[in-house]
Amino acid sequence: MRRDGLSFLDGVKKGTFTVPGDGVIDFRPVFKLLDDFGYKGWMVVEAEQDPALANPFEYAVKARKYIRETAGI
């Protein structure tokens, strides 16, 4: 975003941000490290999206499903 001169709000409106499972980041190595270290705490997903473009409930469900399937929880 910085390279393109976008503000945070511009990035949100453009759809730059999304939830785990919808973007390009492979979270499997992160989940594996958490498991290797015995992490049993909370996992919080923050999705900065324009609700006119991405229904918040649908994307929360999508993130939850991806995390459960990928992290094995």
Backbone as CSV, one residue per row, in Angstrom:
resi,resn,N_x,N_y,N_z,CA_x,CA_y,CA_z,C_x,C_y,C_z
1,MET,0.824,-1.177,0.000,0.000,0.000,0.000,0.871,1.245,0.000
2,ARG,1.914,1.198,0.817,2.779,2.368,0.907,3.380,2.694,-0.458
3,ARG,3.797,1.644,-1.167,4.395,1.837,-2.492,3.428,2.536,-3.439
4,ASP,2.137,2.200,-3.308,1.121,2.784,-4.179,0.542,4.082,-3.631
5,GLY,1.057,4.542,-2.495,0.592,5.787,-1.912,-0.800,5.704,-1.308
6,LEU,-1.209,4.495,-0.903,-2.545,4.319,-0.326,-2.523,4.510,1.184
7,SER,-3.564,5.114,1.691,-3.729,5.191,3.139,-4.311,3.864,3.619
8,PHE,-4.357,3.675,4.924,-4.956,2.463,5.480,-6.400,2.335,5.009
9,LEU,-7.159,3.423,5.093,-8.567,3.401,4.675,-8.696,3.062,3.191
10,ASP,-7.811,3.620,2.366,-7.828,3.280,0.936,-7.595,1.785,0.740
11,GLY,-6.678,1.225,1.520,-6.400,-0.203,1.435,-7.603,-1.046,1.810
12,VAL,-8.310,-0.619,2.856,-9.531,-1.327,3.269,-10.553,-1.287,2.141
13,LYS,-10.768,-0.101,1.596,-11.760,0.054,0.526,-11.386,-0.720,-0.735
14,LYS,-10.088,-0.857,-0.973,-9.613,-1.561,-2.163,-9.646,-3.085,-1.978
15,GLY,-9.850,-3.531,-0.740,-9.896,-4.969,-0.485,-8.532,-5.589,-0.260
16,THR,-7.575,-4.775,0.179,-6.221,-5.263,0.414,-6.168,-6.280,1.546
17,PHE,-6.986,-6.084,2.563,-6.960,-6.938,3.744,-8.049,-7.998,3.661
18,THR,-7.749,-9.157,4.191,-8.742,-10.229,4.212,-8.462,-11.143,5.396
19,VAL,-9.176,-12.214,5.483,-9.043,-13.147,6.601,-8.151,-14.322,6.206
20,PRO,-7.614,-15.041,7.199,-6.851,-16.253,6.888,-7.683,-17.213,6.041
21,GLY,-7.028,-17.751,5.024,-7.713,-18.672,4.128,-8.210,-18.017,2.859
22,ASP,-8.252,-16.690,2.860,-8.729,-15.966,1.684,-7.590,-15.245,0.970
23,GLY,-6.501,-15.024,1.678,-5.383,-14.280,1.105,-4.273,-15.185,0.601
24,VAL,-3.073,-14.632,0.517,-1.938,-15.358,-0.052,-0.972,-15.905,1.000
25,ILE,-1.169,-15.572,2.256,-0.259,-16.036,3.306,-0.590,-17.475,3.677
26,ASP,0.447,-18.311,3.713,0.295,-19.701,4.133,0.513,-19.755,5.646
27,PHE,-0.556,-19.946,6.397,-0.475,-19.936,7.853,-0.067,-21.285,8.445
28,ARG,0.049,-22.329,7.628,0.389,-23.653,8.161,1.684,-23.654,8.961
29,PRO,2.761,-23.010,8.493,3.988,-22.997,9.307,3.796,-22.284,10.651
30,VAL,2.979,-21.257,10.671,2.698,-20.540,11.919,1.956,-21.457,12.883
31,PHE,0.919,-22.133,12.384,0.157,-23.047,13.231,1.030,-24.188,13.729
32,LYS,1.952,-24.664,12.888,2.844,-25.751,13.296,3.754,-25.295,14.429
33,LEU,4.305,-24.098,14.316,5.153,-23.573,15.392,4.376,-23.433,16.693
34,LEU,3.171,-22.914,16.599,2.344,-22.784,17.800,2.113,-24.147,18.440
35,ASP,1.844,-25.144,17.616,1.637,-26.499,18.120,2.928,-27.071,18.702
36,ASP,4.044,-26.875,18.008,5.338,-27.380,18.483,5.690,-26.825,19.861
37,PHE,5.309,-25.578,20.113,5.603,-24.952,21.396,4.503,-25.182,22.432
38,GLY,3.479,-25.938,22.046,2.420,-26.285,22.988,1.461,-25.151,23.300
39,TYR,1.344,-24.199,22.383,0.444,-23.065,22.624,-1.004,-23.534,22.697
40,LYS,-1.690,-23.135,23.751,-3.089,-23.522,23.946,-3.984,-22.306,24.188
41,GLY,-3.487,-21.127,23.870,-4.230,-19.904,24.152,-5.189,-19.506,23.038
42,TRP,-5.621,-18.287,23.120,-6.574,-17.731,22.166,-5.910,-17.432,20.830
43,MET,-6.740,-17.388,19.807,-6.322,-16.938,18.488,-7.359,-15.900,18.050
44,VAL,-6.908,-14.709,17.731,-7.814,-13.628,17.360,-7.584,-13.266,15.894
45,VAL,-8.663,-13.150,15.150,-8.587,-12.754,13.746,-9.188,-11.368,13.617
46,GLU,-8.401,-10.440,13.082,-8.898,-9.098,12.804,-8.967,-8.942,11.299
47,ALA,-10.101,-8.592,10.814,-10.270,-8.431,9.370,-10.718,-7.006,9.078
48,GLU,-9.830,-6.251,8.497,-10.132,-4.863,8.143,-10.653,-4.848,6.712
49,GLN,-11.960,-4.997,6.577,-12.559,-5.053,5.248,-13.733,-4.093,5.153
50,ASP,-14.022,-3.696,3.959,-15.194,-2.868,3.695,-16.409,-3.786,3.738
51,PRO,-17.325,-3.593,4.694,-18.482,-4.482,4.800,-19.383,-4.456,3.571
52,ALA,-19.251,-3.420,2.756,-20.030,-3.373,1.515,-19.482,-4.361,0.484
53,LEU,-18.207,-4.740,0.649,-17.573,-5.669,-0.284,-17.442,-7.078,0.285
54,ALA,-17.298,-7.178,1.598,-17.063,-8.476,2.239,-17.945,-8.573,3.478
55,ASN,-18.974,-9.396,3.412,-19.886,-9.562,4.538,-19.110,-10.042,5.764
56,PRO,-19.120,-9.275,6.863,-18.325,-9.623,8.040,-18.617,-11.020,8.596
57,PHE,-19.884,-11.404,8.661,-20.213,-12.721,9.204,-19.670,-13.829,8.303
58,GLU,-19.870,-13.695,7.004,-19.385,-14.713,6.070,-17.864,-14.860,6.149
59,TYR,-17.164,-13.756,6.273,-15.711,-13.820,6.338,-15.226,-14.338,7.686
60,ALA,-15.957,-14.072,8.750,-15.616,-14.654,10.053,-15.770,-16.166,10.006
61,VAL,-16.842,-16.636,9.390,-17.070,-18.080,9.246,-15.972,-18.699,8.383
62,LYS,-15.607,-18.018,7.308,-14.548,-18.506,6.416,-13.225,-18.642,7.175
63,ALA,-12.887,-17.630,7.967,-11.641,-17.663,8.735,-11.671,-18.787,9.766
64,ARG,-12.785,-18.924,10.457,-12.914,-19.978,11.475,-12.746,-21.362,10.849
65,LYS,-13.388,-21.579,9.730,-13.302,-22.872,9.038,-11.856,-23.154,8.620
66,TYR,-11.202,-22.169,8.023,-9.819,-22.335,7.576,-8.906,-22.654,8.756
67,ILE,-9.045,-21.912,9.846,-8.184,-22.127,11.011,-8.427,-23.510,11.607
68,ARG,-9.670,-23.889,11.738,-9.970,-25.220,12.282,-9.377,-26.326,11.415
69,GLU,-9.543,-26.213,10.115,-9.046,-27.252,9.209,-7.520,-27.247,9.113
70,THR,-6.933,-26.071,9.059,-5.495,-25.955,8.845,-4.697,-26.166,10.126
71,ALA,-5.213,-25.649,11.231,-4.503,-25.784,12.507,-4.884,-27.072,13.231
72,GLY,-5.936,-27.719,12.763,-6.351,-28.965,13.395,-6.991,-28.772,14.754
73,ILE,-7.710,-27.667,14.899,-8.385,-27.427,16.190,-9.886,-27.396,16.012
